[in-house]
Amino acid sequence: MIHETSAEDASGLKWFKSSYSDSSNGNDCVEIATTPATIHLRDSKNPQGPRLHFAPAAWADFVSYAAQS
């Protein structure tokens, strides 16, 4: 996992939120953007703030684990 303090190099990414996001506030969710090598995550309330990114295998492991909950 990599943590970055700003989203300066993310200008070309296409961000989207999960179809499972059901907050009463539409801006209160986590957004993701994918590239062939990386899955990027950010807070929709602070799109220029910190974000995380993961290798696809690590993201797939997380999604599999989260689906079991």
The first five atom37 places (N, CA, C, CB, O) and aatype in JSON, in Angstrom:
{
  "aatype": [12, 9, 8, 6, 16, 15, 0, 6, 3, 0, 15, 7, 10, 11, 17, 13, 11, 15, 15, 18, 15, 3, 15, 15, 2, 7, 2, 3, 4, 19, 6, 9, 0, 16, 16, 14, 0, 16, 9, 8, 10, 1, 3, 15, 11, 2, 14, 5, 7, 14, 1, 10, 8, 13, 0, 14, 0, 0, 17, 0, 3, 13, 19, 15, 18, 0, 0, 5, 15],
  "atom_mask": [
    [1, 1, 1, 1, 1],
    [1, 1, 1, 1, 1],
    [1, 1, 1, 1, 1],
    [1, 1, 1, 1, 1],
    [1, 1, 1, 1, 1],
    [1, 1, 1, 1, 1],
    [1, 1, 1, 1, 1],
    [1, 1, 1, 1, 1],
    [1, 1, 1, 1, 1],
    [1, 1, 1, 1, 1],
    [1, 1, 1, 1, 1],
    [1, 1, 1, 0, 1],
    [1, 1, 1, 1, 1],
    [1, 1, 1, 1, 1],
    [1, 1, 1, 1, 1],
    [1, 1, 1, 1, 1],
    [1, 1, 1, 1, 1],
    [1, 1, 1, 1, 1],
    [1, 1, 1, 1, 1],
    [1, 1, 1, 1, 1],
    [1, 1, 1, 1, 1],
    [1, 1, 1, 1, 1],
    [1, 1, 1, 1, 1],
    [1, 1, 1, 1, 1],
    [1, 1, 1, 1, 1],
    [1, 1, 1, 0, 1],
    [1, 1, 1, 1, 1],
    [1, 1, 1, 1, 1],
    [1, 1, 1, 1, 1],
    [1, 1, 1, 1, 1],
    [1, 1, 1, 1, 1],
    [1, 1, 1, 1, 1],
    [1, 1, 1, 1, 1],
    [1, 1, 1, 1, 1],
    [1, 1, 1, 1, 1],
    [1, 1, 1, 1, 1],
    [1, 1, 1, 1, 1],
    [1, 1, 1, 1, 1],
    [1, 1, 1, 1, 1],
    [1, 1, 1, 1, 1],
    [1, 1, 1, 1, 1],
    [1, 1, 1, 1, 1],
    [1, 1, 1, 1, 1],
    [1, 1, 1, 1, 1],
    [1, 1, 1, 1, 1],
    [1, 1, 1, 1, 1],
    [1, 1, 1, 1, 1],
    [1, 1, 1, 1, 1],
    [1, 1, 1, 0, 1],
    [1, 1, 1, 1, 1],
    [1, 1, 1, 1, 1],
    [1, 1, 1, 1, 1],
    [1, 1, 1, 1, 1],
    [1, 1, 1, 1, 1],
    [1, 1, 1, 1, 1],
    [1, 1, 1, 1, 1],
    [1, 1, 1, 1, 1],
    [1, 1, 1, 1, 1],
    [1, 1, 1, 1, 1],
    [1, 1, 1, 1, 1],
    [1, 1, 1, 1, 1],
    [1, 1, 1, 1, 1],
    [1, 1, 1, 1, 1],
    [1, 1, 1, 1, 1],
    [1, 1, 1, 1, 1],
    [1, 1, 1, 1, 1],
    [1, 1, 1, 1, 1],
    [1, 1, 1, 1, 1],
    [1, 1, 1, 1, 1]
  ],
  "atom_positions": [
    [[0.84, -1.17, 0.0], [0.0, 0.0, 0.0], [0.88, 1.23, 0.0], [-0.95, 0.0, 1.2], [1.9, 1.26, 0.68]],
    [[0.49, 2.23, -0.76], [1.24, 3.48, -0.83], [0.29, 4.6, -0.42], [1.82, 3.72, -2.26], [-0.86, 4.64, -0.85]],
    [[0.78, 5.51, 0.41], [0.01, 6.67, 0.86], [0.65, 7.91, 0.28], [-0.06, 6.75, 2.42], [1.86, 8.1, 0.39]],
    [[-0.14, 8.76, -0.34], [0.35, 10.02, -0.86], [-0.39, 11.16, -0.2], [0.2, 10.09, -2.39], [-1.57, 11.03, 0.13]],
    [[0.31, 12.28, 0.0], [-0.31, 13.4, 0.69], [-1.06, 14.35, -0.23], [0.73, 14.16, 1.43], [-1.8, 15.2, 0.26]],
    [[-0.9, 14.23, -1.55], [-1.69, 15.06, -2.44], [-2.01, 14.28, -3.7], [-0.96, 16.37, -2.78], [-1.41, 13.24, -3.99]],
    [[-2.97, 14.78, -4.45], [-3.43, 14.09, -5.64], [-2.92, 14.77, -6.91], [-4.96, 14.02, -5.66], [-3.58, 14.71, -7.94]],
    [[-1.77, 15.4, -6.85], [-1.27, 16.17, -7.98], [-1.15, 15.35, -9.26], [0.06, 16.76, -7.65], [-1.48, 15.86, -10.33]],
    [[-0.69, 14.11, -9.18], [-0.48, 13.31, -10.38], [-1.7, 12.46, -10.76], [0.71, 12.43, -10.19], [-1.59, 11.56, -11.58]],
    [[-2.84, 12.74, -10.17], [-4.04, 11.94, -10.42], [-5.01, 12.65, -11.37], [-4.74, 11.63, -9.11], [-6.17, 12.24, -11.47]],
    [[-4.57, 13.69, -12.06], [-5.49, 14.48, -12.87], [-6.11, 13.69, -14.01], [-4.78, 15.68, -13.42], [-7.22, 13.99, -14.44]],
    [[-5.42, 12.68, -14.52], [-5.95, 11.9, -15.64], [-6.8, 10.72, -15.23], [0.0, 0.0, 0.0], [-7.31, 10.01, -16.1]],
    [[-6.96, 10.49, -13.94], [-7.73, 9.33, -13.47], [-9.22, 9.6, -13.55], [-7.34, 8.98, -12.02], [-9.67, 10.73, -13.39]],
    [[-10.0, 8.55, -13.81], [-11.46, 8.65, -13.81], [-11.96, 8.04, -12.51], [-12.1, 7.93, -15.07], [-11.91, 6.83, -12.33]],
    [[-12.44, 8.88, -11.62], [-12.88, 8.45, -10.29], [-14.36, 8.08, -10.31], [-12.63, 9.56, -9.25], [-15.15, 8.69, -11.03]],
    [[-14.72, 7.08, -9.51], [-16.13, 6.71, -9.35], [-16.34, 6.15, -7.95], [-16.56, 5.68, -10.42], [-15.41, 5.7, -7.28]],
    [[-17.59, 6.19, -7.53], [-17.92, 5.63, -6.21], [-18.69, 4.33, -6.37], [-18.72, 6.63, -5.37], [-19.31, 4.08, -7.4]],
    [[-18.65, 3.54, -5.36], [-19.28, 2.23, -5.38], [-20.79, 2.35, -5.54], [-18.95, 1.47, -4.11], [-21.42, 3.27, -5.03]],
    [[-21.35, 1.4, -6.25], [-22.81, 1.33, -6.35], [-23.42, 0.95, -5.01], [-23.23, 0.33, -7.44], [-24.63, 1.08, -4.82]],
    [[-22.6, 0.47, -4.09], [-23.07, 0.12, -2.75], [-23.06, 1.32, -1.81], [-22.22, -0.99, -2.18], [-23.51, 1.2, -0.67]],
    [[-22.56, 2.45, -2.24], [-22.52, 3.64, -1.41], [-23.94, 4.14, -1.2], [-21.63, 4.76, -2.05], [-24.6, 4.56, -2.15]],
    [[-24.42, 4.08, 0.04], [-25.81, 4.45, 0.3], [-25.94, 5.54, 1.35], [-26.59, 3.24, 0.74], [-26.96, 5.64, 2.03]],
    [[-24.91, 6.35, 1.5], [-24.96, 7.44, 2.46], [-26.06, 8.43, 2.08], [-23.6, 8.16, 2.55], [-26.35, 8.6, 0.89]],
    [[-26.66, 9.06, 3.05], [-27.67, 10.07, 2.75], [-27.04, 11.3, 2.12], [-28.43, 10.46, 4.03], [-27.72, 12.09, 1.46]],
    [[-25.73, 11.48, 2.31], [-24.98, 12.55, 1.68], [-24.21, 11.95, 0.51], [-24.02, 13.27, 2.7], [-23.29, 11.16, 0.72]],
    [[-24.56, 12.32, -0.7], [-23.93, 11.75, -1.88], [-22.44, 11.98, -1.98], [0.0, 0.0, 0.0], [-21.75, 11.28, -2.74]],
    [[-21.91, 12.96, -1.23], [-20.48, 13.24, -1.27], [-19.73, 12.55, -0.14], [-20.24, 14.73, -1.19], [-18.53, 12.8, 0.04]],
    [[-20.38, 11.7, 0.6], [-19.79, 11.08, 1.78], [-19.43, 9.63, 1.48], [-20.76, 11.16, 2.98], [-20.09, 8.7, 1.96]],
    [[-18.38, 9.44, 0.69], [-18.02, 8.08, 0.32], [-16.55, 8.01, -0.08], [-18.91, 7.58, -0.83], [-15.84, 9.01, -0.1]],
    [[-16.13, 6.84, -0.38], [-14.79, 6.6, -0.91], [-14.92, 6.43, -2.41], [-14.12, 5.35, -0.25], [-15.82, 5.75, -2.88]],
    [[-14.02, 7.05, -3.15], [-14.01, 6.91, -4.6], [-12.77, 6.12, -5.01], [-14.04, 8.3, -5.3], [-11.74, 6.16, -4.33]],
    [[-12.88, 5.41, -6.13], [-11.73, 4.68, -6.65], [-11.51, 5.05, -8.11], [-11.92, 3.16, -6.5], [-12.42, 5.48, -8.82]],
    [[-10.28, 4.88, -8.53], [-9.89, 5.01, -9.94], [-8.9, 3.89, -10.21], [-9.27, 6.44, -10.26], [-8.06, 3.56, -9.37]],
    [[-9.01, 3.3, -11.38], [-8.14, 2.17, -11.69], [-7.23, 2.48, -12.87], [-8.97, 0.92, -11.98], [-7.59, 3.22, -13.79]],
    [[-6.05, 1.88, -12.83], [-5.13, 1.84, -13.95], [-4.72, 0.37, -14.07], [-3.87, 2.8, -13.74], [-5.04, -0.42, -13.18]],
    [[-4.04, -0.02, -15.11], [-3.63, -1.42, -15.2], [-2.74, -1.87, -14.04], [-2.91, -1.65, -16.5], [-2.74, -3.04, -13.68]],
    [[-1.99, -0.95, -13.45], [-1.04, -1.33, -12.41], [-1.45, -0.94, -11.0], [0.28, -0.72, -12.7], [-0.83, -1.4, -10.03]],
    [[-2.48, -0.1, -10.85], [-2.78, 0.46, -9.53], [-4.26, 0.74, -9.35], [-1.99, 1.72, -9.31], [-4.95, 1.15, -10.28]],
    [[-4.75, 0.52, -8.12], [-6.1, 0.92, -7.71], [-5.92, 2.1, -6.76], [-6.9, -0.27, -7.03], [-5.25, 1.97, -5.73]],
    [[-6.51, 3.25, -7.09], [-6.37, 4.46, -6.28], [-7.65, 4.67, -5.47], [-6.08, 5.7, -7.18], [-8.75, 4.43, -5.97]],
    [[-7.51, 5.13, -4.22], [-8.65, 5.45, -3.36], [-8.51, 6.85, -2.81], [-8.77, 4.44, -2.21], [-7.4, 7.29, -2.49]],
    [[-9.64, 7.56, -2.71], [-9.64, 8.9, -2.11], [-10.98, 9.15, -1.43], [-9.36, 9.99, -3.18], [-11.96, 8.45, -1.67]],
    [[-11.0, 10.15, -0.59], [-12.21, 10.59, 0.11], [-12.94, 11.57, -0.8], [-11.88, 11.23, 1.5], [-12.35, 12.57, -1.22]],
    [[-14.2, 11.32, -1.11], [-14.94, 12.18, -2.02], [-15.11, 13.6, -1.47], [-16.3, 11.58, -2.31], [-15.29, 14.55, -2.24]],
    [[-15.05, 13.76, -0.15], [-15.19, 15.09, 0.45], [-13.9, 15.91, 0.31], [-15.56, 14.96, 1.92], [-13.93, 17.13, 0.47]],
    [[-12.78, 15.25, 0.01], [-11.5, 15.93, -0.07], [-10.7, 15.36, -1.25], [-10.71, 15.78, 1.26], [-9.68, 14.7, -1.04]],
    [[-11.15, 15.6, -2.48], [-10.51, 14.96, -3.63], [-9.06, 15.37, -3.86], [-11.3, 15.27, -4.85], [-8.32, 14.63, -4.52]],
    [[-8.63, 16.49, -3.35], [-7.24, 16.91, -3.49], [-6.37, 16.47, -2.32], [-7.16, 18.41, -3.64], [-5.16, 16.72, -2.3]],
    [[-6.97, 15.82, -1.34], [-6.26, 15.4, -0.14], [-5.54, 14.08, -0.3], [0.0, 0.0, 0.0], [-5.31, 13.61, -1.41]],
    [[-5.18, 13.48, 0.82], [-4.45, 12.21, 0.79], [-5.23, 11.11, 0.09], [-4.11, 11.77, 2.2], [-6.46, 11.11, 0.07]],
    [[-4.49, 10.19, -0.48], [-5.13, 9.02, -1.09], [-4.2, 7.82, -0.94], [-5.46, 9.28, -2.6], [-3.01, 7.96, -0.65]],
    [[-4.77, 6.68, -1.13], [-4.03, 5.43, -1.07], [-4.05, 4.78, -2.44], [-4.61, 4.47, 0.0], [-4.97, 5.01, -3.22]],
    [[-3.04, 3.98, -2.72], [-3.16, 3.13, -3.9], [-2.53, 1.78, -3.64], [-2.51, 3.79, -5.12], [-1.58, 1.64, -2.87]],
    [[-3.11, 0.79, -4.31], [-2.8, -0.62, -4.07], [-2.49, -1.32, -5.38], [-3.97, -1.32, -3.35], [-2.98, -0.92, -6.44]],
    [[-1.7, -2.36, -5.3], [-1.52, -3.26, -6.45], [-2.83, -4.0, -6.66], [-0.32, -4.27, -6.21], [-3.56, -4.25, -5.7]],
    [[-3.15, -4.35, -7.89], [-4.42, -5.05, -8.15], [-4.62, -6.31, -7.3], [-4.49, -5.43, -9.61], [-5.74, -6.58, -6.87]],
    [[-3.57, -7.09, -7.07], [-3.71, -8.31, -6.26], [-4.09, -7.97, -4.82], [-2.41, -9.12, -6.29], [-4.92, -8.66, -4.22]],
    [[-3.48, -6.93, -4.26], [-3.82, -6.53, -2.89], [-5.26, -6.04, -2.82], [-2.86, -5.43, -2.39], [-5.96, -6.34, -1.86]],
    [[-5.7, -5.29, -3.82], [-7.08, -4.8, -3.86], [-8.06, -5.98, -3.97], [-7.28, -3.82, -5.03], [-9.08, -6.0, -3.29]],
    [[-7.75, -6.93, -4.82], [-8.62, -8.1, -4.98], [-8.72, -8.88, -3.67], [-8.08, -9.02, -6.11], [-9.81, -9.35, -3.32]],
    [[-7.61, -9.02, -2.94], [-7.64, -9.69, -1.64], [-8.54, -8.93, -0.67], [-6.22, -9.82, -1.06], [-9.33, -9.54, 0.06]],
    [[-8.43, -7.59, -0.65], [-9.27, -6.78, 0.24], [-10.75, -6.93, -0.1], [-8.86, -5.29, 0.16], [-11.58, -7.13, 0.79]],
    [[-11.09, -6.84, -1.38], [-12.49, -6.94, -1.8], [-13.05, -8.3, -1.44], [-12.63, -6.69, -3.31], [-14.19, -8.4, -0.98]],
    [[-12.27, -9.34, -1.65], [-12.71, -10.68, -1.29], [-12.96, -10.79, 0.2], [-11.67, -11.71, -1.71], [-13.96, -11.37, 0.62]],
    [[-12.06, -10.24, 1.01], [-12.22, -10.26, 2.46], [-13.45, -9.45, 2.88], [-10.96, -9.71, 3.15], [-14.24, -9.89, 3.71]],
    [[-13.6, -8.24, 2.31], [-14.72, -7.37, 2.69], [-16.07, -8.0, 2.31], [-14.58, -6.0, 2.02], [-17.06, -7.8, 3.01]],
    [[-16.11, -8.74, 1.22], [-17.35, -9.38, 0.79], [-17.81, -10.46, 1.75], [-17.18, -9.96, -0.59], [-18.99, -10.8, 1.77]],
    [[-16.89, -11.01, 2.53], [-17.25, -12.05, 3.49], [-17.9, -11.5, 4.75], [-16.03, -12.83, 3.85], [-18.52, -12.25, 5.51]],
    [[-17.75, -10.2, 4.98], [-18.27, -9.57, 6.2], [-19.75, -9.37, 6.17], [-17.6, -8.24, 6.43], [-20.33, -8.86, 7.12]]
  ]
}
